[in-house]
Amino acid sequence: MNLGKVGIIFNGGGLAGCSSVGFVKALAAKGIKPDYVQGISVGTLTSAELISTNWNIEKLEKLWLKIQELGPSCIFNKWDISKNVPLFRPSIFSEQNIFDMIIKNIDCRAIVESPIKYDIIANNRNKKKIIAFSSHDAPTKENPDRIKKILQAAIGFYGFLPSVLIDGDWHCDAMGFSLNEAIKARCDTIFILMSDQFGGNQKNYGEMSFLLQFISGFHDLTMRRNEEHIKYARSRGYDIIENNPSGRFDDVNPLHKKFRRKIKHLIDSAVEAVTANSNVEDVFSPHQIVILTPPNPIPTLHLLGFKSANPRISYPGDISLAIEQCSNLPDEFWEKL
């Protein structure tokens, strides 16, 4: 399996982001480890934990199973709503639970010293610009603990978790990945770990709480934005491989393969990765984007909640089930790579 330089993008999805644990287990079983990693929203927490522990997936899985054991309120405390909403505070939920449970224990120095280039994607609200904070940037190398503040900003979902002041500007959840950054890192194969499928679903939107209605609206917009980014990459020469074919990218006409090694303008900002004196053979060649989505989305597993384990009916819990499902990718999928 010749994948070239591998990038892995950990997408968001709140508590449904646990599915990425299953996907990295599946990739690791095939000996696939990244050279480049990108984290978005909850994906920043999962990816930071992995890089800081030298890709210890077992420890990461135990963390998610601990969350399942304690219940959704260990992350999103429902009592925060009654305290914060009546007083019109900046966010519905406090970030303290997430900080205490995950962020404060992350070894930021290990992330900075890792050979893996790690980008945390956030939205600069003042400049209205999506930016990438890199683990290899000078300010982060000089002060590794800065990563903890960046992680808090990256999960700061509009009004639900607070924005964070960094370098004089307010930052929050980017609500979507940045393929440009993975391309500038010259990744040949980019795995995108999703918490939801592209295409339709059977969710009962009519019975959702107003809070979930609001969040799911943002989620739908994010999925459409991500879809457009992938379509653009396909139009510039990438093959698109899905473990659950959605048909969303079939109508995009890619450039012919024989021109791929001559493409210098894959995506506008990717030009920066090519030096002026490069030979054609040195120019980055587009390869493939691999989209991994949950094979059987669990209706009770969503951004703010999940169903806990119930031994009486032998139910392992939504998080356990999601990890198990996503860790078992069929042989026919691997044959596509």
C-alpha positions, 0 to 999 in steps of 0.5 A: 500500500503506497500512500506516500506522505500521509495526513490525517484530519480529525474533524469535529462533531462534539461527543460524536467525535469519538468515532475517530478513535475507531478510525485511527485503530483501523489505520494503525492496524494497517501500519498507517501513521501520519506525517501531518495531523490537523485538528478541528473542534473536538478533533483537536482534543483527540489528535492532541492526546494522540500526538502527546502520547506518541500515538497511544491509541489505547490510552485515548480509547480509555479516555473516551470510555471514561467519558462514557462512564461518567455521562455527557454531563462530565463535558456539558453540564446541564446546570450550566444552562440554568446559570448562564442563560438567564444572565446572558453570559458569553457562553451556555456551557463552561469550558472548565469540565473539558479543561479538567478532563482533557486539556490540562493533562496534555503534554504540550512539550511532547507535541512540540517535539514530535516530528509530526507537523500538527495544525490546530484550525481556529477562527479568528473572529476579529479578522474574520479569517480561518487560521492554522496554529502550528506546533512547529511555529516559533511562538509555540516552540518557545512556549509549548503550554500555549497549545492549551489555550489554542485548544480551548479556542478551537473548541469554542463553539459559538455561544456554547463554549467561550471564545479565547483571546490569543495574540490580541484577537478572539478565536473560536471553533473553525467549524470545518477543516482546511484542506489547503493546509494539508496540501501545503504540507505536501501530503500525498494521501489525506484521511479525513475522519468524520463523525457523520455521513455525507448525504441524507439521514433518518434523524427526526428533526421534528422532535429535537430540542431547540438546543439540538435544532440550533446546533444541528443547523450549524452542523449542516452548514459545516457539512456543506462547507466541507463537501465543497472543499472536497469537491474543489480538491477533486476538481484539481486532481485528487481521487476521492475514496469513501468507505461509505460511498455517498455519491456526492463527489461523482459529478465532479470532473477531475483533471486527467491523470497525465497532467497531475505531475505538472499541476503547480496550482492545486489550490491557490495557497498551495503554490507557496509550497513549491520553490521557484527553482523546483523541477517538474518532478519535484512538484507535489503531485495530487494523490487521494483524499480518503473520507472515513464516515461512520458505517451505521450512525447511532441516532442517540450519539450526537454533539451534546449527548449519548446513551450510556452502557446498560448491562441489563440489556447488554448494551455497551454504550454509544461511544463503545459501539461507535468505536467498535464499528469504525475500527472495522473497515471492510477488505473491499475498502482497503483494496481501493487504496 
